[in-house]
């Protein structure tokens, strides 16, 4: 299971509903399970003064991205 090591964002489950959502179709339409997966990538992150490689979602990677100068020194 893909999971962000920083914020803990993981898979979410919802319904994939076919047909339109009004009238009698709403009760008859098949509702199958759909898995929504987070946008997880590996990258270098600066946390607590140390640079380490983590598996994180895209929003966390943009927020905590390590500068290139620090990455080469570490």
C-alpha positions, 0 to 999 in steps of 0.5 A: 500500500502506498503511504506518505511517510510525512503526513500518513496519507494513504489509500481511500475507498469510495463508490464508482457510481454508473449512470446519472445521479437523479431520478430512479437511476440513483437507486438502481445504478450499480455502486462498485468500490473504487480505490483512490491512491495518493500521488506518492514519489521518492525524494530528498527531504530536509527534516529536523536539520538532516537530509533523508530520502523518503516516500512522500506525497507530492504536496509534502515533497514540495513543502519539505524539499531539500535544497540541492546544495545541502543534498550534495554535502550530505 
